[in-house]
Amino acid sequence: MLSLDYIKENIKEVKEGIKNKGGNPSVVDRVLELASNKGAAMAEADKIRSHRNEVSKKLGNKDLTEEERKAFLQEAERVKRRLQETEKKMAVFKELDALVLSLPNIPARGVPIGADESANKIVRKVGKPPKFKFEPKNYLELANWHDLIDIERASKVSGSRFGYLKNEAVLLEFALVRFVLDELQKEGFTPIVPPVMIKHDVMRKLGYLEKDPEDIYYLEKDDMNLIGTAEHSIVPMFMDETLELGELPRRFAGFSTAFRREAGSYGRDTRGILRVHQFDKVEMVSFTAPKDSIKEHKLLLSFQERLMKALEIPYQVIHISTGDMGFVAADQYDIESWIPSERKYRETHSTSNTTDFQARRLNMRYQHGGKREFVHILNGTAFAIGRTLIALLENHQAQDGSVAIPQALYKYTGFKKIGK
């Protein structure tokens, strides 16, 4: 969340940022009004409490006359009523807390300004889309040919937007996971398998219930949420804790199954494994000192690009606009992979710098020189398995329907090609 001090000192910037993210900047005026009233009410309550303590101290005097004691008891009762009335009035300031939590993170300088994805900027294109001398098959045709994915039976068992991975597709998934974990461990990432359910209150503190909450699975009986990415359960690991500056950056590479309702996407990519309710993913999460977070963000993006180059998949890097950016993000980049059958790029990776926005909500700090400040938190996709398999199958197909395996995966798969 944004601190009240930051809002007070940067009113114009905060309003502009909220507007650029599609929010209502007038909320800031209400926040400032309530904050001012709350400050005065708290000062009044403190004054009354101080007076109550003085009266209590005087009542403790054994030398008081009966008349003096009676007068002080009457005064104590008046003070009690005044304090109760003041505290009752302060209940209205719950609105202030709710409004502050409803404000999105403010876009960083240099983020493209625009209402939606049409304002996103292409930063660079890497690799050339393959020029096939044949009409490329889509990944489902290839999967059916080699018995890699079963959508029909998954639909029978679980409904739409599910699939069984089979045969070489399964081995490819775990090859991708082992490959990326090996690569990220070289860069100081700690491999981790996090819980896939978290407390509803923790999800709220993360800031993911403020925008598109219907996309997150909620288990009402348990008051728990299924995670939509490993980031959801890795980020709050150090909630209410203080790290040491010398420990930073702390980097984690988390493998988990992810669950998403895909609300609002009805009619789009309904068949196959591009947009599903359950998928596996390796996610990067980094905790840094504020002065290092911009550099760390660039580093996470460079790791993503290194992984894409290793898989020999053409891609483009997109700088996400204010209107298309996530609620908690101050800056965001996506990587889109070339999909031959569609003759266009599709998103496979995303990386965001959330600055101290989530750390404030989670009370997560670091200590240096006797001072305690909020850490900066970043996240980024390493591999979303389903989408990576789609790009891999389509870009490395041959005319006979076989699929070549990138050399970087040879030692993990045990085979160099799918098909004869």
LODRENKE-327073 format. One record per atom (N, C-alpha, C, O): residue in one letter; x, y, z. Coordinates in steps of 0.2 Angstrom, whole numbers, plus 5000, padded with zeros to 4 digits. Each point is the difference from the previous one (the first is absolute). Example, Ala and Ser with C-alpha at 12.3 -4.5 7.8 and 13.67 -1.06 7.14 Angstrom:
BEGIN
A506649725039/A499650065000/A500450065000/A500549995003/S499350064993/S500450065001/S499650055003/S500350065001/
***
This chain:
BEGIN
M500449945000/M499650065000/M500450065000/M500650005001/L499150064997/L500450065001/L500050035007/L499449995003/S501150044999/S500050035007/S499650065000/S500150044995/L499649985010/L499750075001/L500550054999/L499850064997/D500849945005/D500550055000/D500150014992/D500150064998/Y500049884998/Y500250014993/Y499450034997/Y500150044995/I499349945006/I499450034997/I500050085001/I499950044996/K500249985011/K499950075002/K500650044996/K499950064998/E500749915001/E500550044997/E500150004993/E500350034996/N499249925001/N500149994992/N499350004998/N499849954996/I499750105006/I499349994998/I499950004992/I499649964998/K500750094999/K500050004992/K500249944997/K499649974996/E501050005006/E500249944997/E499649945001/E499949964996/V499850035011/V499649955001/V499450004996/V499749954998/K500050115002/K499350014996/K500249984993/K499549964997/E501050065000/E500249994993/E500149924999/E499749974995/G500650005010/G500249934999/G499349965001/G499949954996/I499750075008/I499349965001/I499650014994/I499749954997/K500350115000/K499650014994/K500349964994/K499649974996/N501150035003/N500349964995/N499949935001/N500049964995/K499850015011/K499949935001/K499349994999/K499749945002/G499950114996/G499349994999/G499550005007/G499549985000/G500850055005/G499750015006/G499750075001/G500050044995/N499749975010/N499650075002/N500550045004/N500049995006/P500350064991/P500550045004/P499650045006/P500450035005/S499049984995/S499650045005/S500049975006/S499950035006/V500349904994/V500049965006/V500650035005/V499950005006/V500650034991/V500650035004/V499750055004/V500250015006/D499350044992/D499850055004/D499649975006/D500150035005/R499549924994/R499749975006/R500549975005/R499950015006/V500649964991/V500549975004/V500450065005/V500149995006/L500050064990/L500450065004/L499550035005/L500250025005/E499149984993/E499650035005/E499949965006/E500050025006/L499949914993/L500049965006/L500649995004/L500050005006/A500650014990/A500649995004/A500150065005/A500250005005/S499650064992/S500050065004/S499650005006/S500150025006/N499249964993/N499649995005/N500249955006/N499950005006/K500449944991/K500249955004/K500650035005/K500049985006/G500450064991/G500650025004/G499750055006/G500349995005/A499250054993/A499750045005/A499749965006/A500050015006/A499649944991/A499649965005/A500549965005/A499949995005/M500649984992/M500549965004/M500450055005/M500149985005/A500050084993/A500350055005/A499550015005/A500250015006/E499250004993/E499550015005/E499949945004/E500050015006/A500049934992/A500049945004/A500649995004/A499949995006/D500750034992/D500650005004/D499950055006/D500249985005/K499550084993/K499950055005/K499649975006/K500150015006/I499349964992/I499549985004/I500349945005/I499950005006/R500549964990/R500349945004/R500550035005/R500149975006/S500350084992/S500550035005/S499650035006/S500249995006/H499250044993/H499650035005/H499749945005/H500050015006/R499849944990/R499849945004/R500549975005/R499949995006/N500750014992/N500649985004/N500150045006/N500249985005/E499850094993/E500150055006/E499449995005/E500250005006/V499249994992/V499449995005/V500149935004/V499950005006/S500349954990/S500249945004/S500550005005/S500049975005/K500550074993/K500650015005/K499750045006/K500249985006/K499450074993/K499850045006/K499549955004/K500050015006/L499649954991/L499649965004/L500449955004/L499749975005/G500950024993/G500449955004/G500350035006/G500349975004/N499650104997/N500250035006/N499649985006/N499450025000/K500949965005/K499649975006/K499850065004/K499649995005/D500750074994/D499850065005/D499450044997/D499950055003/L499849924992/L499450044997/L499450005005/L499949955004/T499750104996/T499450005004/T499549974996/T500149994994/E499349995010/E499549974997/E499750044994/E499849984995/E500250095006/E499750044995/E500550014994/E499750004994/E500950005007/E500550004995/E500049934996/E500050014994/R499949945009/R500049934997/R499450004996/R500049974994/K499450055008/K499450004996/K500150044994/K499749984995/A500650085006/A500150054994/A500449974995/A499950004994/F500749965008/F500449974995/F499749944997/F500149994994/L499549975009/L499649954997/L499550024995/L500049974995/Q499750095006/Q499650034995/Q500350024994/Q499849994995/E500850045006/E500550024995/E500249944996/E500050004994/A500249955009/A500249934997/A499549984995/A500149974995/E499250035008/E499549974996/E499950054994/E499849974994/R500250105006/R500050044995/R500549994994/R499950004994/V500749995009/V500649984995/V499949944997/V500149994994/K499649965009/K499949934997/K499550014994/K500149974995/R499450075007/R499450014995/R500350044994/R499949984994/R500550075007/R500350044994/R500549954996/R500050014994/L500449955009/L500449964997/L499649954996/L500249984994/Q499349995008/Q499649954997/Q499750034994/Q500049974994/E499750105006/E499750034995/E500650024994/E499849994994/T500850035008/T500550014996/T500249944996/T500150004994/E500049945010/E500249944996/E499449974996/E500249974995/K499250055006/K499549984996/K500050044994/K499949974994/K500250095006/K500150044994/K500649984996/K499950004994/M500649975009/M500649984996/M499949944996/M500449984996/A499049985005/A499849944997/A500050024992/A500049964996/V499850105003/V499950024993/V500650004996/V500049994994/F500650015009/F500650004997/F500249934997/F500550004997/K499149955004/K500149944997/K499950014992/K500349964996/E499350095002/E500050024993/E500650024998/E500249984994/L500250055010/L500750034997/L500449944999/L500450004995/D499649955009/D500549944999/D499749964994/D500549984996/A498950025003/A499749964994/A500250044993/A500249974995/L499850105006/L500150044994/L500850004998/L500149994994/V500350015011/V500750004999/V500249934997/V500450004995/L499349955007/L500149934997/L499749994993/L500349964996/S499350095002/S499749994993/S500450044995/S499949994994/L500650055009/L500450044995/L500549954997/L500449975003/P499750034990/P500549964997/P500750035001/P500150065002/N500449904996/N500750025000/N500150064995/N499749994995/I500750065006/I500150054995/I500549984995/I500549985002/P499350034992/P500549984994/P500750045001/P500050065002/A500549904996/A500750035001/A500150054994/A499650004995/R500950045005/R500150054995/R500349964994/R500349955000/G499450074994/G500249964994/G499549954998/G500149974994/V499450015010/V499549954998/V499650034994/V499850065001/P500149914994/P499550024995/P499350025003/P499749965003/I500150104995/I499350025002/I499549984995/I500050024995/G499549955008/G499449984995/G499549965004/G500149985005/A499350024992/A499449975003/A500049925000/A499749975004/D500650004991/D500049935000/D500649974996/D500550044999/E499549904999/E500649974997/E500250034993/E500549994998/S499050054999/S500250034994/S500650055001/S500350024995/A499850005011/A500550055002/A500749975002/A500550035001/N499549904999/N500649975001/N500550014995/N499950014994/K500849995008/K500550024995/K500549934999/K500249975005/I499950024989/I500549954998/I500750025001/I500250054997/V500249925008/V500650025002/V500549974995/V500550044997/R499549905001/R500449974995/R499749934998/R499649975004/K500650014990/K499949934998/K500649964999/K500550034998/V499549915005/V500649965000/V499849934996/V499549975002/G501050014993/G499949944996/G499550024995/G499550045000/K500549924994/K499650014995/K499549945000/K500249945000/P499250074999/P499549954999/P500249954995/P500250024994/P499749925007/P500249954995/P499650004993/P499450015001/K500949984994/K499750004993/K499949934998/K500549974997/F499050005004/F499849934998/F499950004993/F499750044997/K500549915000/K499849984993/K499449964999/K499849974995/F499850035011/F499449975000/F499550045005/F500250045003/E499249944997/E499550035004/E500149975007/E499949945002/P500350105003/P500249985007/P499349975003/P499550035000/K500649925004/K499449975004/K500050045007/K500550035002/N498949985000/N500050025007/N500149955005/N500149944998/Y500050085008/Y500349965005/Y499549945002/Y500249955002/L499250064997/L499549955002/L500049944994/L500049945002/E500150084992/E500149954995/E500649965001/E500049945000/L500650105002/L500649965002/L499949965006/L500349945000/A499450085005/A499849965006/A499649944998/A500249955003/N499350064993/N499649944998/N500449954997/N499949945001/W500550084994/W500449964996/W500549955004/W500149944999/H500250105007/H500549965004/H499749985007/H500349975004/D499050044997/D499749985006/D500350035006/D500249975005/L499850104995/L500350045005/L499550035004/L500250015006/I499350014992/I499550045004/I499349974998/I499849984995/D499850005011/D499349984999/D499550055003/D499950005006/I499850044990/I499550055002/I499349975001/I499750015005/E500149944990/E499449975001/E499849975006/E499550015003/R501049944999/R499949965006/R500050055006/R499749995005/A500850064995/A500050045006/A499350045001/A499850025005/S499950004989/S499450045000/S499549955003/S499550025004/K500549924994/K499549955003/K500149995008/K499550005003/V501150014999/V500149995007/V500050065004/V499750005006/S500550064991/S500150065004/S499650064997/S500050055004/G499849944990/G499750064997/G500450034995/G500649984999/S499250084999/S500450044995/S500650035003/S500150015006/R500450004990/R500650045002/R500549955004/R500350035005/F499749914994/F500449955003/F500349964995/F499849994994/G500849985007/G500349954996/G500449955003/G500350025006/Y499849924991/Y500549955003/Y500650014996/Y500050004993/L500650015010/L500750004996/L500249925000/L499949975005/K500450014990/K500149934999/K500749994997/K500350054996/N500049895005/N500649984996/N500550055000/N500250035006/E500149994989/E500650054999/E499850075003/E500550035002/A498949994998/A499850065003/A500150005007/A500350065003/V499649895001/V500250005007/V500750005001/V500250045004/L500249924992/L500750015001/L500350074998/L500550025003/L499250014992/L500250074998/L499850045006/L500450055001/E499149955002/E499850045006/E500650005005/E500250055002/F499949895000/F500549995006/F500750024997/F500550015004/A499749984990/A500650024997/A500050085000/A500650035002/L498950004997/L500050085000/L500150025008/L500450055001/V499349915003/V500050025007/V500749995003/V500350055003/R500049894995/R500749995002/R500550054997/R500550035003/F499449984991/F500450054996/F500050075003/F500650035002/V498849995000/V500050075002/V500250015007/V500350055002/L499649905002/L500250005007/L500850005000/L500350035004/D500049934992/D500749995000/D500350074998/D500550025003/E499250014992/E500250074997/E500050055006/E500450045001/L499049965002/L499950055005/L500449995007/L500250055003/Q499949894998/Q500549995006/Q500750034999/Q500350025005/K499949984989/K500650034998/K500050085002/K500550035001/E498950004999/E499950075001/E499850015007/E499850065002/G500349905003/G499850015007/G499349995002/G499850025005/F499849954990/F499349985002/F499949945004/F500449954999/T499250055006/T499949955004/T499449964998/T499550034999/P500649904999/P499449974997/P499549995006/P500249985005/I499150024993/I499549995005/I499449984997/I499850024995/V499949935009/V499349984998/V499550035006/V500049975005/P499650084993/P499650035005/P499349975001/P499849964996/P499950065009/P499349985001/P499550024994/P500250064997/V499349915001/V499650024995/V499350035003/V499650024996/M500449985010/M499450035003/M500350055005/M500549995004/I499250074997/I500250055005/I499450035003/I499450004997/K500750035009/K499450035003/K499750064996/K500450044997/H499049975004/H499650054996/H500350075002/H500150044996/D500049975010/D500350065003/D500750024997/D500150064998/V500349895001/V500650004997/V500050024992/V500350054998/M499249924999/M499950024993/M499850074999/M500250044996/R499449995009/R499750075000/R500650045001/R500150054997/K500449935008/K500550055001/K500550004994/K500350054999/L499749904997/L500450004994/L499850054995/L500450024996/G498950005004/G499850044996/G499749974993/G499850044996/Y500149905005/Y499749964994/Y499250005000/Y499749974995/L500050055010/L499350005001/L499750074998/L499450005000/E501050054999/E499750064998/E499850014993/E499650044998/K500749924997/K499950004993/K499949934998/K500449955001/D499050044996/D499849934997/D500049945005/D500349954999/P499450065007/P500049955005/P499749944998/P500149945002/E499450074993/E499649944998/E500549954996/E499749944998/D500950085000/D500449954997/D500449955005/D500349964997/I499650065009/I500449965005/I499549955004/I499450025002/Y500849914998/Y499649955003/Y500050025008/Y500550005003/Y498950005000/Y499950015007/Y499649945003/Y499549984997/L500849995008/L499849945004/L499650035006/L500350005005/E499150014994/E499650035006/E500049975006/E500150035005/K499849904995/K500049965006/K500750015004/K500050005007/D500550014990/D500750005003/D500250075000/D500650025003/D499150034994/D500250075000/D500750004997/D500550045002/M499649934992/M500749994997/M499950024993/M499449994997/N501150024999/N500150014993/N500549964997/N500549985003/L499349994991/L500549974996/L500450054997/L499850054997/I500949945002/I500450044997/I500050004993/I499849954997/G500350115000/G500050014992/G500750004998/G500050004993/T500550005011/T500749994998/T500349995007/T499850025005/A500849954994/A500449995006/A500250075004/A500150005006/E499950054990/E500150075003/E499650015006/E500150035005/H499249954994/H499550015005/H500249975007/H499850045005/S500549914996/S500249975006/S500850015002/S500249995006/I500250034989/I500750025002/I500150075002/I500350015005/V499350044992/V500150075002/V499850015008/V500450035003/P499149945000/P499950015007/P500449965005/P499850005006/M500749964991/M500449965005/M500350045006/M500049975005/F500250094993/F500350045006/F499550055002/F500350055003/M499149944997/M499550055003/M500150015007/M500149955004/D499950114998/D500150025007/D500749985003/D500149995006/E500450014989/E500749995002/E500450054997/E499950044996/T500749975007/T500550044998/T500749974998/T500349965004/L499950054990/L500649974997/L500650045001/L499950065002/E500749924998/E500650045000/E500250024993/E499949964995/L500350105004/L500350024994/L500449964997/L500049994994/G500549985010/G500549954997/G499749944997/G500349964996/E499150025005/E499649944998/E499750024993/E499949954996/L500150115002/L499650024994/L500550004994/L500650025001/P499249964993/P499449984998/P499949935002/P500449965000/R498950025002/R499849935001/R499649984994/R499550034998/R500849924999/R499649984993/R499849935001/R500349955003/F499150044995/F499749935000/F499749984993/F499750044996/A500449905002/A499749974994/A499549945003/A500249955002/G499250074997/G499449965003/G499749964994/G499750034995/F500249905006/F499649964996/F499449985003/F500049985006/S499450034991/S499449995002/S499549994995/S500150024994/T499349945008/T499450004996/T499750075001/T499950025006/A499850014989/A499650065001/A499349994998/A499849964995/F499750085008/F499349994998/F499750074999/F500150055004/R499649964990/R499650064998/R499349984997/R500049964996/R499650085006/R499350004997/R500050024993/R499549974996/E500950075002/E500050034993/E499350044999/E499749994995/A500150045011/A499450044999/A500150064995/A500550034999/G499049984997/G500050054995/G500349984994/G500150044995/S500249905004/S500349984994/S499649954996/S500249964996/Y499150035006/Y499649964996/Y500050014993/Y499950064998/G500149894998/G500050004993/G500750014997/G500150004994/R500450015010/R500750014998/R500549945002/R500049985006/D500349994989/D500449945001/D499749955004/D500349985005/T499150004994/T499649965004/T500349924999/T499849965005/R500550034990/R500249934998/R500850005001/R500350044997/G499949915006/G500749995000/G500350025007/G499650005005/I501050014996/I500450015006/I500350085001/I500450015004/L499450034991/L500250075001/L499750045006/L500450035003/R499049964997/R499650045006/R499649955004/R499449984998/V500949995007/V499749955004/V499950015007/V500250055002/H499449915002/H499950015007/H500549985004/H500150025006/Q500349934992/Q500649975004/Q500649994995/Q500049974995/F500650065008/F500649994996/F500650005004/F499950035006/D500649954992/D500750005004/D500450064998/D500050024994/K500450005010/K500450064999/K500650015005/K500049975005/V500550054992/V500650025004/V500050085000/V500150034995/E499950005011/E500050075001/E500650025004/E500249975005/M500050094993/M500650035004/M499750065004/M499650044998/V500749965008/V499850065005/V500650025003/V500549965002/S499650114999/S500650035002/S499850055005/S499650044999/F500849965007/F499950055005/F500650045000/F500649985001/T499450094998/T500650045000/T499950075004/T499550015002/A501150024999/A500050075003/A499750044994/A500149994994/P499650075008/P499750044995/P500550034995/P499850004994/K500850015008/K500550034995/K500149954994/K500350024995/D499649925007/D500249944995/D499449984996/D500149954995/S499350075006/S499449964997/S500050024992/S499849954997/I500450105001/I500050024992/I500549954997/I499849974995/K500850035008/K500549954997/K499749935000/K500249964996/E499550025010/E499849935001/E499449984995/E500049954997/H499650105001/H499549994995/H500349994993/H499849954997/K500750095001/K500349984994/K500449945000/K500049964995/L500250025011/L500449935000/L499549944999/L500149964997/L499350055007/L499549954999/L499849994992/L499949954998/L500050114999/L499850004993/L500649964996/L499849974995/S500850055007/S500649974996/S500049925001/S500249974995/F499650015011/F500049935001/F499449974996/F500149944997/Q499450095002/Q499449974996/Q500250004993/Q499949954996/E500550105001/E500250004993/E500549944999/E500149974995/R500450025010/R500549955000/R499649934999/R500349964996/L499250035008/L499749944999/L499649994994/L500049944997/M499750115000/M499750004993/M500549994995/M499949964995/K500750075005/K500549984995/K500249935000/K500249974995/A499950005011/A500249945001/A499549954997/A500249944997/L499250085003/L499449954997/L500050024992/L499649974997/E500750085001/E500150024993/E499350014997/E499749984995/I499950065009/I499350034999/I500050074998/I500350045005/P499549984989/P500050084999/P499550035005/P499549975001/Y500750095001/Y499650045005/Y500050074999/Y500550034996/Q499150015007/Q500050075000/Q499950025008/Q499649975003/V500850094999/V499950025006/V499550065000/V500150054996/I499449955009/I499550065000/I500050045006/I500049975006/H500150094994/H499950045006/H499350025001/H499750034995/I500049955010/I499350005001/I499750075002/I500450035005/S499149994993/S499750075001/S499750005007/S499849955003/T500150114999/T499650025006/T499449965001/T499849985005/G499850024989/G499349985000/G500049925000/G499549975002/D501050004996/D500049934999/D500449965006/D500049945000/M500350115004/M500549975005/M499649975006/M499450025001/G500949945003/G499749975006/G499950055005/G500350055000/F499249945005/F499850045005/F500650025005/F500150055002/V500349904999/V500650005005/V500650034997/V500550025003/A499649984990/A500650014996/A500150084999/A499550044999/A501249985002/A500250064998/A500350004993/A500050064997/D500249895001/D500349994994/D500049934998/D500149955004/Q499750044989/Q499949934998/Q500249994993/Q499950044995/Y500549905004/Y500149984993/Y499749934999/Y500049965004/D499850034989/D499849934998/D500549984995/D500250044996/I499849895003/I500349974994/I499549964997/I499649965003/E500450054990/E499549974996/E500449954995/E500450034997/S499449915003/S500349954996/S499650004993/S499450005000/W501049984995/W499749994993/W499749945000/W500349955001/I499050054996/I499649944999/I499949994993/I499650044997/P500849925000/P499949994992/P499349994998/P499850034995/S499849935008/S499349984997/S499650065000/S499550014996/E500650045009/E499650065000/E500350064997/E499750054999/R501049944999/R500350054997/R500050075004/R500050054997/K500149945010/K500150065004/K500349985007/K500149945001/Y500150115002/Y500349995007/Y499549995005/Y499550045000/R500649915005/R499550005006/R500450005006/R500649985001/E499150055004/E500450015007/E500249935003/E499549955001/T501150045001/T500249945004/T500450025006/T500049965005/H500250104996/H500350035006/H499850075002/H499850044996/S500349975010/S499950075003/S500450015006/S500249955004/T500150114997/T500450025006/T499850075002/T499950044996/S500049965011/S499850075003/S500450025006/S500349965003/N499850104997/N500350035006/N499450035004/N499750054998/T500249935008/T499450025004/T500350065005/T499650025004/T501049994996/T500350055005/T499949985007/T500049945001/D499850115003/D499849985007/D499349995001/D499750005006/F499950004989/F499250005000/F499849945004/F499650005005/Q500649944993/Q499849945004/Q500349995007/Q499749985004/A501050044996/A500350005006/A499750045006/A500049985006/R499750084992/R499650045005/R499449965003/R499850005006/R499849974989/R499449965002/R500249945004/R499649985004/L501049994995/L500249945003/L500550015006/L500249965004/N499950114997/N500550025006/N500649964999/N500249965005/M500250054990/M500649964998/M500550054999/M500050044996/R500549965009/R500650055000/R500749974999/R500149945001/Y500350114999/Y500749985001/Y500450055004/Y499850065001/Q500749925002/Q500450045005/Q500750024998/Q500349964997/H499850105003/H500750024999/H500250075004/H499650045000/G501049965003/G500250055003/G499550035006/G500050065001/G499749895002/G499550025005/G499350024998/G499650015004/K500449994989/K499350024997/K499649944998/K500449954997/R499050065003/R499649944997/R499550034994/R499750055001/E500449934993/E499650024994/E499749944997/E500249945001/F499350084995/F499749954996/F500449974994/F500350044996/V499749895003/V500349984994/V499750014994/V499450025000/H500949974994/H499650004994/H500049934998/H500449965001/I499050024995/I499949934998/I499850004993/I499750044997/L500749915000/L499949994992/L499849934999/L500149965004/N499650034990/N499849934998/N500150004992/N500050054997/G500049895001/G500149984993/G499949934998/G500249965004/T499550034991/T499949934997/T500749974998/T500350044996/A499849905006/A500649974997/A499749964994/A500250014994/F499449945008/F499649964995/F499349995002/F499949975005/A499650054991/A499349975001/A500049944995/A500050014994/I500049935009/I500149944996/I499649994994/I500249994995/G499150025006/G499649994994/G500150054994/G500149974995/R500050095006/R500150054995/R500749994997/R500150014994/T500449975010/T500749984998/T500049944995/T500350004995/L499349955007/L499949944996/L499750024993/L500249974995/I499350075005/I499750024994/I500550034995/I500049984994/A500450075009/A500550044996/A500549954997/A500350004995/L499949955010/L500649964998/L499749954994/L500449994996/L499049985005/L499849954995/L499950034993/L500249974995/E499550095005/E499950034994/E500650034996/E500050004994/N500550035010/N500550034997/N500649954998/N500450014995/H499549935008/H500549954998/H499849944996/H500349945000/Q499150074997/Q499749944996/Q500350004993/Q500350044998/A499749905000/A500249984993/A499449984995/A499549995003/Q500750014991/Q499449984995/Q499749935002/Q499449994998/D501049975004/D499749935001/D499749995007/D499749955002/G500250115002/G499650005006/G500549995006/G499750015006/S500949974993/S500450005006/S500250065003/S499950064997/V500349945009/V500250075004/V500749995002/V500249955004/A500350094994/A500650005003/A500150035007/A499650055002/I500849925002/I500150035007/I500650055000/I500549984997/P499450075006/P500650055001/P500649975003/P499949965005/Q500750054993/Q500649975003/Q500050015007/Q500349955004/A499550104999/A500150025007/A499649955004/A500149995006/L499449974991/L499649955004/L500249934999/L499749965003/Y500850034993/Y500249934998/Y500149965007/Y499849945000/K500650085004/K500249965006/K499549995005/K500049965004/Y499450084995/Y499449995005/Y499549964997/Y499649975003/T500350034990/T499549964997/T500249934998/T499649955001/G501150044997/G500249934998/G499849994993/G500249944998/F499550114999/F499949994993/F500050074996/F500050055003/K500249944991/K500150064996/K499450024995/K500050064997/K499549905003/K499550014995/K499449965002/K500049955003/I499450084996/I499449975001/I499749974993/I500050054996/G499949895003/G499849974994/G500649974996/G500650015002/K499349964993/K500549974996/K500450054996/K500549984996/
***
